[in-house]
Each structure stands twice: as C-alpha cells, then as structure tokens.
C-alpha cells in the first residue's frame, strides 16, 4: 500500500498541473479570440460619410457616386436592412446548398468589416452594403465550402447590383480591413 501512495500522489500532481495548464491555455485563447474577432456596434455609432476615404481624404465626386446612384441606394443601413440581407444570405445558401454555418461566418466577416473605417461607406449606401454582404458570403464559401461559387455567379445572383470586378475589389477591401 505504501508503494501505491507515491504513484497516486504523482498522478494527482500531474493531473493538477495538466488541468491548470489547460485552464490557462483556454483563458489565453478566449482572450485572443475576443480581441481578434470582435466587432463594434456599428449600427448605433455615428460613422462618417461615404464621401471620404479611410484616411479622411475627400473622394472625387465620380467615386462617391459610382455605386450610390439612386436615392433609395443612399439610405443609411439600419438593423432592419441588415436583417433583410442576412435573410437573403440564408436564401442563397438554401438555393446553392451552402451550409448555414458558412452564412454565420460570412455575417461575422461583414460585421467585423463594417466595424472598421474601411467599412464606413457601406453603412452610408445600401448598394455598397449589399456588395459587402455578397462579398462576405463569397469569401466564406470560398474558404469553408467544398465547391466554390465564382464571383461571376454571385454577380448573376445580385441581379445587376454588382459586377464580378466589384466583388473582387470589395474582397480586397475586406481582407485589408480585417488585417488578413
């Protein structure tokens, strides 16, 4: 019995050390995740207008109006409109047999992008917001789905809202804004 006790004590000490290490690593991972993947409440914040670039410089008029041509398109984005486009993403997912988890990831990309300075113009113009939403879905599908849907197919799905080039340009903006 005396020989068993030291081995039990060693096992308990080893278990406690492993348990503490696991707990410590889990806490560290949680802190990193909260910092890296958090998004602000961009819908309630007063972001700047789409007339300026991410460095605060005024854009030329033709660039300001490139996407936001109609009065309806220049309405600011609100929670109701965000919800409509989120639902649209799920409808596209059902039609294209995309996993709903991929849509959740896309919305996370979108929220994080919109919380950055580069995302500000999309909050001022619904067409730009639509483009950012479609592009976020495209990016998530490209990363997490077995079959990729090409930007040209997303342009067709958009029914004329955007082109393939618009999607690839927005993808670069989102990647840059998210620091990828």
C-alpha angles and dihedrals in degrees: 000000000000091000092054095051096066091050091050090050090050091049091049092048091048091048091050091049092048091045092051091047092050091049092048093049092047091053091048092049091049091052091049092048093050092051098042101043105032124117129198127236092268095169094064097040121092101240122185125262128275089246092086133060125235090275094055095255117138112251121228111265094247090057093047092055100037096101102014101065103137128057091238090055093054094059110118119253117257135178092269093054091045088053092051092053092045088055089048089055090054091049090052089047092053092047094047095037094244118160112255089228088064089056089053089053090049091053089050089054090048094049092048091047092049090051090063130078091249089058094056096093090057089059091055098048126045094207090055088047089052090050092049090049094050091045092050089052090047091052094048091048091049091053104036109026127079093226119048121219108217122233088246089060091050088050089055091047089052091063094225099320091116144002131232089258091052089055095048091046091050090047089059090049092051093046091050093046092050091048096241 
